[in-house]
């Protein structure tokens, strides 16, 4: 009998063990799944959801404490078989479920127990079970709860901070939905600049926010805020022309800095003397000639004879006043276009003439005629170096006196004709009407005469003068001056600054003088050199010392474009702005295959115009102007002629007056810390000198 009772007691203990070890966990899991169902988020809900399930317990609710690593804390009471939702921000959360008093903890699933056994603690979402024993009844009880977070919506906005040229680090900041919160205080810094504000765009054109501004977001997403820097109130203490020391010029050296023997070619300003006057210019891979004027980025080219400083356009500064434009962004955009024709005449236009090479166009009084098929053995012409013109009959008469003309077929006399005896009548006679008179400019092959048809002028020299009259604007001039006005640099909008007052009336040279020297490097058919302009002899032909001879002098006053100065220039500009010359580019160090070692290189393929005519083509292509182009793949550059009907970019040039002053105090002229021009102007905020 005693054995039976003993066996029965053993069976009871086994049953309890099986319940605790096997059945109870299954029950817990079942209830956990029920809690998980309760913890499901409905559409639009965010945050943390706490759900309570109480089995066999005497309580009707569970008590939780919710905290995070950003200082959030809340006590939450959740009734049996219910859930409570807590709006949160993205952070690391800790959930403490308080245990009832006078209970002994038996087991837990996941998480930890506080040191004083009063709470069950977890830091990850999931399903949790707590088994404890009532100290009075010695019965096992179960608490089960669900802790679920909405990972996609718990943070309304994740804000990251960008130094935008400054230094330092800042951690990202999270904002909950419809919860007001202050932006983290700025921790970035930049030498020579003060924090101005935050901006949603790096160039400062987006929405601005103050430091530690209170923000509330209604929708989720990501946001990057960029520092907008403002220059420290600098002291104007140095004239622009005194930034660097001078160097001797040697145009036989390429503008590189990697080769020790050429090092000085990449180190800034050097002196150049012409006609007794000295200017200073930048050459090579300099990095300290960046400057901001009129809220635009420029690179300093050179000084002028009158002490001013010429600048070439280099794009727009970003919000931190850095000049980091590359590629075609260093060219102007006007009327939503970034490339333009120098002149609008098509090469198919039968009226195309050397007038198209002018910054302003003159009379279109002669045009080329590409071909006149002749019998090289039988067609006899009179070729003369002088002609008279009858204005009453519009008739030309060739001078056939001794030494003034030759006679023969084109096949035998073409070289002599193209080199000296240019005039002829298409009909082979000694006189003809104006539309039959030709002026030979290229001798070519035996069956083709390349010549110019002169219209209603006494001779070719008279016609050349006519095409150089500044009668109408080229497309280049229209675009450059139109952009100047569109950017309001002339202050034509009421109550705005007139930046043009800060510019000197410098000369912009459109040298249309005809080259008269030997064409070195040309083929044997190089007669008709009147077809080329002076630039060929200066920067496309080296002298006996194997050197280039660029010039900053503008020999013809008619080609010296100014706005108001009619003593040294032509007074034909609408505004004090023009283009760079081919000579200035050669002085800057633009030579073949050295693009990446020149400060005008912009890291991408680009082509843009100069203001320098090259030649009137002897083929069927027409007029051309010197431009600069580079191939980014090979990093090679080339000063070459572009047809005026081609589309290329513009990088305008202006010239600051000699009294212009830059603000120093930390500025070093680099792209990330450019000089900033200040000015003597009424009520200006900075005191200069």
RODRENMI-227473 format. One record per residue (C-alpha): y, z, x; residue number from 1; chain. Coordinates in steps of 0.2 Angstrom, whole numbers, plus 5000, padded with zeros to 4 digits. Layout:
BEGIN
((Y,Z,X),NUM,'A');
...
//
This chain:
BEGIN
((5000,5000,5000),1,'A');
((5012,5004,5014),2,'A');
((5007,4988,5022),3,'A');
((5012,4978,5007),4,'A');
((5029,4987,5006),5,'A');
((5031,4983,5024),6,'A');
((5026,4965,5022),7,'A');
((5038,4964,5007),8,'A');
((5052,4971,5018),9,'A');
((5049,4958,5031),10,'A');
((5049,4944,5018),11,'A');
((5066,4950,5013),12,'A');
((5073,4950,5030),13,'A');
((5066,4932,5033),14,'A');
((5074,4927,5017),15,'A');
((5091,4934,5022),16,'A');
((5089,4925,5039),17,'A');
((5085,4909,5031),18,'A');
((5100,4910,5019),19,'A');
((5112,4914,5033),20,'A');
((5104,4902,5046),21,'A');
((5100,4887,5035),22,'A');
((5105,4888,5017),23,'A');
((5123,4896,5020),24,'A');
((5128,4882,5032),25,'A');
((5123,4869,5020),26,'A');
((5133,4878,5006),27,'A');
((5147,4879,5018),28,'A');
((5146,4860,5022),29,'A');
((5145,4856,5004),30,'A');
((5161,4867,5000),31,'A');
((5169,4859,5015),32,'A');
((5167,4842,5008),33,'A');
((5175,4849,4992),34,'A');
((5190,4855,5002),35,'A');
((5191,4839,5011),36,'A');
((5192,4830,4994),37,'A');
((5206,4842,4989),38,'A');
((5215,4838,5005),39,'A');
((5217,4820,5002),40,'A');
((5235,4814,5003),41,'A');
((5241,4805,4988),42,'A');
((5252,4789,4989),43,'A');
((5269,4793,4997),44,'A');
((5264,4811,5003),45,'A');
((5267,4816,5021),46,'A');
((5266,4831,5032),47,'A');
((5252,4845,5032),48,'A');
((5241,4849,5017),49,'A');
((5232,4866,5016),50,'A');
((5218,4868,5004),51,'A');
((5208,4884,5000),52,'A');
((5191,4887,4993),53,'A');
((5185,4905,4990),54,'A');
((5166,4909,4987),55,'A');
((5160,4926,4983),56,'A');
((5176,4934,4989),57,'A');
((5186,4946,4979),58,'A');
((5203,4937,4983),59,'A');
((5211,4924,4972),60,'A');
((5221,4915,4987),61,'A');
((5221,4913,5005),62,'A');
((5236,4916,5017),63,'A');
((5241,4905,5031),64,'A');
((5254,4905,5045),65,'A');
((5260,4888,5051),66,'A');
((5270,4886,5067),67,'A');
((5273,4871,5079),68,'A');
((5280,4870,5097),69,'A');
((5297,4865,5092),70,'A');
((5301,4882,5084),71,'A');
((5295,4879,5066),72,'A');
((5287,4894,5056),73,'A');
((5281,4896,5038),74,'A');
((5270,4908,5029),75,'A');
((5260,4899,5015),76,'A');
((5249,4906,5001),77,'A');
((5236,4894,4994),78,'A');
((5227,4898,4978),79,'A');
((5208,4896,4976),80,'A');
((5203,4877,4973),81,'A');
((5221,4871,4976),82,'A');
((5231,4863,4990),83,'A');
((5249,4865,4996),84,'A');
((5259,4851,5005),85,'A');
((5271,4855,5019),86,'A');
((5284,4842,5025),87,'A');
((5284,4842,5044),88,'A');
((5290,4833,5059),89,'A');
((5278,4826,5073),90,'A');
((5274,4840,5084),91,'A');
((5259,4851,5089),92,'A');
((5254,4863,5075),93,'A');
((5245,4880,5075),94,'A');
((5237,4886,5058),95,'A');
((5232,4904,5056),96,'A');
((5222,4909,5042),97,'A');
((5223,4928,5039),98,'A');
((5207,4937,5036),99,'A');
((5207,4951,5022),100,'A');
((5207,4968,5028),101,'A');
((5192,4979,5029),102,'A');
((5181,4964,5032),103,'A');
((5170,4961,5047),104,'A');
((5169,4943,5053),105,'A');
((5152,4936,5054),106,'A');
((5154,4918,5060),107,'A');
((5166,4903,5061),108,'A');
((5165,4884,5062),109,'A');
((5178,4877,5075),110,'A');
((5194,4885,5081),111,'A');
((5196,4903,5088),112,'A');
((5198,4921,5082),113,'A');
((5214,4931,5086),114,'A');
((5211,4945,5098),115,'A');
((5213,4958,5084),116,'A');
((5201,4949,5073),117,'A');
((5214,4947,5059),118,'A');
((5216,4928,5059),119,'A');
((5206,4912,5062),120,'A');
((5216,4900,5072),121,'A');
((5215,4881,5074),122,'A');
((5227,4868,5082),123,'A');
((5218,4852,5075),124,'A');
((5216,4845,5058),125,'A');
((5199,4846,5050),126,'A');
((5188,4856,5039),127,'A');
((5185,4875,5043),128,'A');
((5173,4889,5037),129,'A');
((5175,4907,5039),130,'A');
((5160,4919,5035),131,'A');
((5164,4938,5034),132,'A');
((5155,4954,5027),133,'A');
((5164,4966,5015),134,'A');
((5162,4983,5024),135,'A');
((5159,4992,5008),136,'A');
((5147,4980,4999),137,'A');
((5139,4973,5015),138,'A');
((5138,4956,5007),139,'A');
((5142,4939,5015),140,'A');
((5157,4930,5009),141,'A');
((5164,4913,5013),142,'A');
((5182,4906,5015),143,'A');
((5183,4888,5017),144,'A');
((5200,4878,5020),145,'A');
((5205,4860,5024),146,'A');
((5219,4857,5036),147,'A');
((5225,4838,5035),148,'A');
((5240,4829,5043),149,'A');
((5247,4813,5038),150,'A');
((5247,4805,5056),151,'A');
((5257,4789,5051),152,'A');
((5270,4797,5041),153,'A');
((5272,4814,5047),154,'A');
((5286,4808,5059),155,'A');
((5300,4798,5050),156,'A');
((5308,4791,5066),157,'A');
((5303,4792,5084),158,'A');
((5319,4791,5094),159,'A');
((5319,4786,5113),160,'A');
((5334,4787,5124),161,'A');
((5339,4774,5137),162,'A');
((5350,4778,5152),163,'A');
((5357,4760,5151),164,'A');
((5362,4760,5170),165,'A');
((5363,4779,5172),166,'A');
((5350,4791,5180),167,'A');
((5340,4805,5173),168,'A');
((5326,4807,5161),169,'A');
((5325,4812,5142),170,'A');
((5310,4815,5131),171,'A');
((5308,4806,5115),172,'A');
((5313,4815,5099),173,'A');
((5305,4815,5082),174,'A');
((5313,4816,5065),175,'A');
((5305,4821,5049),176,'A');
((5308,4812,5033),177,'A');
((5324,4818,5024),178,'A');
((5326,4832,5036),179,'A');
((5343,4834,5045),180,'A');
((5342,4837,5064),181,'A');
((5353,4835,5079),182,'A');
((5351,4822,5092),183,'A');
((5345,4829,5109),184,'A');
((5360,4832,5120),185,'A');
((5363,4818,5133),186,'A');
((5355,4822,5150),187,'A');
((5359,4806,5158),188,'A');
((5373,4803,5171),189,'A');
((5381,4789,5180),190,'A');
((5393,4789,5195),191,'A');
((5411,4784,5190),192,'A');
((5407,4785,5172),193,'A');
((5407,4797,5157),194,'A');
((5396,4797,5142),195,'A');
((5405,4789,5128),196,'A');
((5392,4788,5114),197,'A');
((5374,4782,5109),198,'A');
((5372,4764,5103),199,'A');
((5357,4755,5095),200,'A');
((5360,4740,5106),201,'A');
((5362,4740,5125),202,'A');
((5378,4729,5124),203,'A');
((5386,4742,5113),204,'A');
((5388,4730,5098),205,'A');
((5376,4740,5087),206,'A');
((5378,4757,5077),207,'A');
((5386,4771,5087),208,'A');
((5381,4790,5087),209,'A');
((5390,4804,5094),210,'A');
((5382,4816,5107),211,'A');
((5371,4829,5097),212,'A');
((5376,4820,5080),213,'A');
((5366,4827,5065),214,'A');
((5355,4813,5058),215,'A');
((5344,4812,5042),216,'A');
((5331,4798,5040),217,'A');
((5324,4792,5024),218,'A');
((5312,4780,5031),219,'A');
((5300,4780,5045),220,'A');
((5300,4769,5061),221,'A');
((5305,4769,5079),222,'A');
((5323,4769,5086),223,'A');
((5330,4767,5104),224,'A');
((5347,4774,5108),225,'A');
((5357,4767,5123),226,'A');
((5370,4776,5132),227,'A');
((5387,4768,5131),228,'A');
((5396,4772,5147),229,'A');
((5415,4773,5149),230,'A');
((5423,4772,5166),231,'A');
((5431,4788,5173),232,'A');
((5449,4788,5173),233,'A');
((5451,4779,5189),234,'A');
((5465,4778,5201),235,'A');
((5472,4761,5205),236,'A');
((5473,4762,5223),237,'A');
((5469,4745,5231),238,'A');
((5475,4727,5228),239,'A');
((5461,4715,5225),240,'A');
((5464,4704,5240),241,'A');
((5461,4719,5252),242,'A');
((5443,4723,5247),243,'A');
((5434,4716,5263),244,'A');
((5437,4711,5281),245,'A');
((5438,4694,5287),246,'A');
((5426,4682,5296),247,'A');
((5427,4666,5305),248,'A');
((5421,4651,5296),249,'A');
((5407,4640,5302),250,'A');
((5401,4627,5289),251,'A');
((5386,4622,5300),252,'A');
((5378,4638,5296),253,'A');
((5369,4640,5279),254,'A');
((5374,4654,5268),255,'A');
((5359,4665,5271),256,'A');
((5357,4683,5276),257,'A');
((5339,4684,5280),258,'A');
((5341,4676,5297),259,'A');
((5350,4687,5310),260,'A');
((5360,4673,5317),261,'A');
((5368,4669,5300),262,'A');
((5370,4687,5294),263,'A');
((5389,4687,5293),264,'A');
((5388,4672,5281),265,'A');
((5382,4683,5268),266,'A');
((5394,4698,5270),267,'A');
((5409,4694,5260),268,'A');
((5427,4687,5263),269,'A');
((5432,4677,5277),270,'A');
((5449,4669,5282),271,'A');
((5452,4650,5281),272,'A');
((5469,4642,5286),273,'A');
((5476,4626,5280),274,'A');
((5493,4619,5282),275,'A');
((5498,4635,5290),276,'A');
((5493,4646,5275),277,'A');
((5478,4658,5275),278,'A');
((5467,4661,5261),279,'A');
((5451,4672,5260),280,'A');
((5435,4667,5251),281,'A');
((5418,4674,5247),282,'A');
((5403,4665,5255),283,'A');
((5384,4667,5254),284,'A');
((5373,4680,5245),285,'A');
((5387,4693,5243),286,'A');
((5385,4706,5230),287,'A');
((5401,4715,5230),288,'A');
((5412,4702,5221),289,'A');
((5409,4706,5203),290,'A');
((5424,4710,5193),291,'A');
((5428,4713,5174),292,'A');
((5444,4706,5168),293,'A');
((5449,4703,5149),294,'A');
((5432,4711,5144),295,'A');
((5422,4698,5153),296,'A');
((5412,4697,5169),297,'A');
((5419,4686,5183),298,'A');
((5414,4683,5202),299,'A');
((5428,4682,5214),300,'A');
((5429,4665,5223),301,'A');
((5444,4666,5234),302,'A');
((5462,4671,5236),303,'A');
((5476,4658,5234),304,'A');
((5491,4653,5245),305,'A');
((5502,4663,5234),306,'A');
((5492,4679,5235),307,'A');
((5482,4678,5219),308,'A');
((5463,4679,5217),309,'A');
((5453,4665,5209),310,'A');
((5439,4671,5198),311,'A');
((5424,4661,5191),312,'A');
((5416,4666,5174),313,'A');
((5400,4675,5175),314,'A');
((5395,4681,5157),315,'A');
((5399,4696,5146),316,'A');
((5397,4714,5152),317,'A');
((5385,4726,5143),318,'A');
((5389,4742,5134),319,'A');
((5389,4751,5151),320,'A');
((5401,4738,5159),321,'A');
((5388,4730,5170),322,'A');
((5388,4712,5174),323,'A');
((5369,4707,5173),324,'A');
((5370,4690,5164),325,'A');
((5358,4677,5171),326,'A');
((5354,4659,5167),327,'A');
((5364,4649,5155),328,'A');
((5372,4666,5149),329,'A');
((5384,4664,5164),330,'A');
((5391,4649,5155),331,'A');
((5403,4650,5141),332,'A');
((5398,4647,5123),333,'A');
((5410,4638,5112),334,'A');
((5408,4633,5094),335,'A');
((5390,4639,5096),336,'A');
((5386,4627,5110),337,'A');
((5382,4631,5128),338,'A');
((5382,4613,5136),339,'A');
((5395,4600,5135),340,'A');
((5400,4582,5140),341,'A');
((5414,4581,5153),342,'A');
((5420,4566,5143),343,'A');
((5414,4560,5126),344,'A');
((5413,4541,5130),345,'A');
((5395,4535,5130),346,'A');
((5388,4525,5145),347,'A');
((5385,4511,5132),348,'A');
((5403,4510,5128),349,'A');
((5410,4494,5135),350,'A');
((5427,4503,5138),351,'A');
((5420,4516,5150),352,'A');
((5432,4517,5165),353,'A');
((5437,4528,5179),354,'A');
((5449,4536,5167),355,'A');
((5434,4546,5161),356,'A');
((5434,4556,5177),357,'A');
((5451,4563,5174),358,'A');
((5453,4581,5168),359,'A');
((5466,4571,5157),360,'A');
((5463,4553,5154),361,'A');
((5475,4539,5157),362,'A');
((5476,4521,5152),363,'A');
((5459,4513,5149),364,'A');
((5466,4498,5158),365,'A');
((5451,4491,5167),366,'A');
((5433,4492,5164),367,'A');
((5418,4487,5174),368,'A');
((5408,4471,5172),369,'A');
((5390,4474,5178),370,'A');
((5384,4456,5180),371,'A');
((5390,4439,5181),372,'A');
((5375,4427,5185),373,'A');
((5380,4414,5198),374,'A');
((5372,4400,5207),375,'A');
((5373,4407,5225),376,'A');
((5372,4389,5232),377,'A');
((5383,4379,5221),378,'A');
((5396,4390,5212),379,'A');
((5412,4390,5223),380,'A');
((5425,4403,5220),381,'A');
((5442,4407,5228),382,'A');
((5443,4425,5234),383,'A');
((5460,4433,5238),384,'A');
((5467,4449,5243),385,'A');
((5483,4447,5233),386,'A');
((5488,4441,5216),387,'A');
((5504,4439,5206),388,'A');
((5506,4442,5187),389,'A');
((5516,4432,5175),390,'A');
((5521,4444,5160),391,'A');
((5526,4430,5149),392,'A');
((5510,4420,5150),393,'A');
((5498,4435,5155),394,'A');
((5492,4424,5169),395,'A');
((5487,4429,5186),396,'A');
((5488,4418,5201),397,'A');
((5479,4420,5217),398,'A');
((5487,4420,5234),399,'A');
((5479,4406,5243),400,'A');
((5490,4406,5259),401,'A');
((5483,4406,5276),402,'A');
((5474,4423,5280),403,'A');
((5475,4429,5262),404,'A');
((5460,4421,5254),405,'A');
((5443,4413,5257),406,'A');
((5433,4400,5248),407,'A');
((5415,4398,5246),408,'A');
((5399,4403,5236),409,'A');
((5395,4420,5231),410,'A');
((5379,4420,5241),411,'A');
((5389,4416,5258),412,'A');
((5405,4425,5255),413,'A');
((5401,4441,5245),414,'A');
((5401,4453,5259),415,'A');
((5418,4447,5265),416,'A');
((5425,4447,5247),417,'A');
((5419,4464,5243),418,'A');
((5426,4471,5259),419,'A');
((5444,4463,5258),420,'A');
((5446,4448,5247),421,'A');
((5443,4457,5230),422,'A');
((5452,4446,5217),423,'A');
((5444,4430,5209),424,'A');
((5445,4421,5193),425,'A');
((5429,4419,5183),426,'A');
((5431,4401,5181),427,'A');
((5433,4398,5200),428,'A');
((5451,4392,5199),429,'A');
((5466,4399,5208),430,'A');
((5474,4405,5191),431,'A');
((5467,4413,5175),432,'A');
((5472,4423,5161),433,'A');
((5470,4442,5162),434,'A');
((5453,4443,5154),435,'A');
((5446,4431,5167),436,'A');
((5453,4440,5182),437,'A');
((5440,4451,5191),438,'A');
((5441,4464,5205),439,'A');
((5425,4465,5216),440,'A');
((5420,4482,5220),441,'A');
((5402,4479,5226),442,'A');
((5393,4464,5234),443,'A');
((5375,4468,5228),444,'A');
((5363,4453,5228),445,'A');
((5366,4435,5229),446,'A');
((5366,4431,5211),447,'A');
((5376,4445,5203),448,'A');
((5394,4450,5205),449,'A');
((5399,4467,5201),450,'A');
((5417,4468,5197),451,'A');
((5431,4476,5187),452,'A');
((5440,4467,5173),453,'A');
((5459,4471,5174),454,'A');
((5469,4472,5158),455,'A');
((5487,4468,5157),456,'A');
((5492,4475,5174),457,'A');
((5500,4466,5188),458,'A');
((5486,4470,5200),459,'A');
((5472,4483,5204),460,'A');
((5483,4495,5212),461,'A');
((5495,4496,5197),462,'A');
((5479,4498,5186),463,'A');
((5473,4512,5197),464,'A');
((5490,4521,5194),465,'A');
((5489,4518,5176),466,'A');
((5472,4526,5174),467,'A');
((5478,4542,5182),468,'A');
((5492,4545,5170),469,'A');
((5489,4561,5161),470,'A');
((5490,4555,5143),471,'A');
((5476,4563,5133),472,'A');
((5464,4578,5136),473,'A');
((5446,4575,5142),474,'A');
((5433,4584,5133),475,'A');
((5431,4596,5147),476,'A');
((5449,4602,5145),477,'A');
((5448,4603,5126),478,'A');
((5433,4614,5128),479,'A');
((5440,4625,5141),480,'A');
((5456,4628,5133),481,'A');
((5448,4629,5116),482,'A');
((5437,4643,5122),483,'A');
((5452,4652,5130),484,'A');
((5461,4652,5113),485,'A');
((5445,4657,5103),486,'A');
((5443,4672,5115),487,'A');
((5461,4676,5111),488,'A');
((5465,4678,5130),489,'A');
((5483,4671,5126),490,'A');
((5486,4685,5113),491,'A');
((5490,4673,5099),492,'A');
((5483,4686,5086),493,'A');
((5496,4698,5081),494,'A');
((5497,4715,5091),495,'A');
((5484,4710,5104),496,'A');
((5485,4709,5122),497,'A');
((5491,4693,5130),498,'A');
((5479,4692,5145),499,'A');
((5487,4676,5151),500,'A');
((5502,4686,5157),501,'A');
((5491,4693,5170),502,'A');
((5487,4676,5178),503,'A');
((5497,4666,5190),504,'A');
((5501,4647,5187),505,'A');
((5488,4642,5201),506,'A');
((5484,4624,5204),507,'A');
((5467,4617,5198),508,'A');
((5464,4601,5208),509,'A');
((5457,4585,5199),510,'A');
((5458,4575,5215),511,'A');
((5457,4557,5210),512,'A');
((5462,4550,5227),513,'A');
((5451,4535,5232),514,'A');
((5441,4538,5248),515,'A');
((5445,4525,5262),516,'A');
((5434,4530,5276),517,'A');
((5416,4524,5281),518,'A');
((5402,4529,5269),519,'A');
((5390,4539,5280),520,'A');
((5373,4540,5273),521,'A');
((5376,4526,5261),522,'A');
((5365,4510,5262),523,'A');
((5371,4494,5270),524,'A');
((5378,4488,5253),525,'A');
((5392,4501,5255),526,'A');
((5407,4490,5252),527,'A');
((5419,4493,5238),528,'A');
((5422,4511,5244),529,'A');
((5438,4511,5233),530,'A');
((5425,4515,5220),531,'A');
((5422,4533,5228),532,'A');
((5434,4547,5228),533,'A');
((5440,4559,5242),534,'A');
((5427,4572,5239),535,'A');
((5414,4560,5247),536,'A');
((5423,4561,5264),537,'A');
((5425,4580,5263),538,'A');
((5409,4588,5257),539,'A');
((5396,4574,5256),540,'A');
((5399,4567,5273),541,'A');
((5399,4578,5289),542,'A');
((5411,4575,5303),543,'A');
((5406,4571,5322),544,'A');
((5403,4590,5324),545,'A');
((5390,4589,5310),546,'A');
((5401,4600,5299),547,'A');
((5409,4598,5282),548,'A');
((5427,4598,5280),549,'A');
((5431,4605,5263),550,'A');
((5450,4607,5258),551,'A');
((5459,4618,5246),552,'A');
((5474,4606,5247),553,'A');
((5478,4595,5232),554,'A');
((5487,4580,5240),555,'A');
((5493,4571,5224),556,'A');
((5504,4581,5213),557,'A');
((5498,4571,5198),558,'A');
((5481,4578,5200),559,'A');
((5487,4596,5203),560,'A');
((5485,4604,5186),561,'A');
((5497,4618,5182),562,'A');
((5504,4625,5166),563,'A');
((5522,4627,5170),564,'A');
((5524,4623,5188),565,'A');
((5531,4606,5190),566,'A');
((5537,4607,5208),567,'A');
((5519,4609,5215),568,'A');
((5509,4603,5200),569,'A');
((5510,4592,5185),570,'A');
((5513,4605,5171),571,'A');
((5500,4597,5160),572,'A');
((5489,4613,5156),573,'A');
((5489,4621,5139),574,'A');
((5483,4637,5147),575,'A');
((5481,4644,5165),576,'A');
((5463,4640,5166),577,'A');
((5453,4627,5174),578,'A');
((5437,4623,5183),579,'A');
((5430,4626,5201),580,'A');
((5431,4612,5213),581,'A');
((5417,4605,5223),582,'A');
((5426,4610,5239),583,'A');
((5426,4628,5233),584,'A');
((5408,4628,5230),585,'A');
((5404,4621,5247),586,'A');
((5415,4635,5255),587,'A');
((5406,4647,5245),588,'A');
((5390,4642,5253),589,'A');
((5382,4630,5241),590,'A');
((5372,4619,5251),591,'A');
((5355,4611,5248),592,'A');
((5340,4622,5247),593,'A');
((5349,4639,5248),594,'A');
((5352,4642,5229),595,'A');
((5344,4660,5229),596,'A');
((5355,4664,5244),597,'A');
((5372,4661,5235),598,'A');
((5381,4673,5224),599,'A');
((5383,4659,5211),600,'A');
((5364,4658,5208),601,'A');
((5359,4665,5191),602,'A');
((5340,4667,5193),603,'A');
((5336,4652,5181),604,'A');
((5338,4634,5181),605,'A');
((5356,4629,5176),606,'A');
((5368,4614,5179),607,'A');
((5387,4615,5177),608,'A');
((5403,4605,5180),609,'A');
((5416,4606,5193),610,'A');
((5433,4598,5191),611,'A');
((5430,4585,5205),612,'A');
((5428,4566,5202),613,'A');
((5414,4558,5213),614,'A');
((5414,4539,5210),615,'A');
((5414,4525,5197),616,'A');
((5397,4519,5197),617,'A');
((5394,4501,5203),618,'A');
((5378,4500,5192),619,'A');
((5378,4501,5173),620,'A');
((5380,4520,5173),621,'A');
((5398,4523,5173),622,'A');
((5410,4537,5178),623,'A');
((5404,4553,5187),624,'A');
((5410,4570,5191),625,'A');
((5403,4582,5204),626,'A');
((5392,4596,5197),627,'A');
((5380,4609,5203),628,'A');
((5362,4610,5198),629,'A');
((5348,4621,5203),630,'A');
((5329,4621,5200),631,'A');
((5323,4639,5198),632,'A');
((5305,4634,5202),633,'A');
((5310,4629,5220),634,'A');
((5326,4639,5221),635,'A');
((5335,4623,5228),636,'A');
((5352,4618,5224),637,'A');
((5362,4602,5225),638,'A');
((5380,4597,5223),639,'A');
((5378,4580,5215),640,'A');
((5386,4568,5203),641,'A');
((5383,4569,5185),642,'A');
((5388,4556,5172),643,'A');
((5403,4561,5162),644,'A');
((5392,4558,5146),645,'A');
((5379,4570,5152),646,'A');
((5379,4588,5145),647,'A');
((5381,4602,5157),648,'A');
((5388,4620,5156),649,'A');
((5406,4626,5160),650,'A');
((5410,4641,5170),651,'A');
((5429,4642,5169),652,'A');
((5441,4648,5183),653,'A');
((5457,4659,5182),654,'A');
((5468,4666,5195),655,'A');
((5475,4684,5194),656,'A');
((5492,4687,5200),657,'A');
((5495,4695,5217),658,'A');
((5500,4711,5209),659,'A');
((5483,4713,5200),660,'A');
((5475,4730,5205),661,'A');
((5457,4736,5203),662,'A');
((5452,4753,5199),663,'A');
((5441,4761,5212),664,'A');
((5434,4778,5211),665,'A');
((5416,4774,5213),666,'A');
((5416,4755,5209),667,'A');
((5409,4745,5223),668,'A');
((5409,4727,5216),669,'A');
((5391,4726,5213),670,'A');
((5384,4720,5196),671,'A');
((5379,4737,5190),672,'A');
((5396,4745,5196),673,'A');
((5409,4731,5195),674,'A');
((5427,4732,5199),675,'A');
((5438,4733,5184),676,'A');
((5456,4725,5183),677,'A');
((5470,4735,5177),678,'A');
((5488,4729,5175),679,'A');
((5506,4733,5175),680,'A');
((5510,4732,5157),681,'A');
((5521,4741,5144),682,'A');
((5513,4757,5137),683,'A');
((5497,4754,5147),684,'A');
((5486,4769,5148),685,'A');
((5484,4770,5167),686,'A');
((5498,4773,5179),687,'A');
((5498,4760,5193),688,'A');
((5506,4764,5209),689,'A');
//
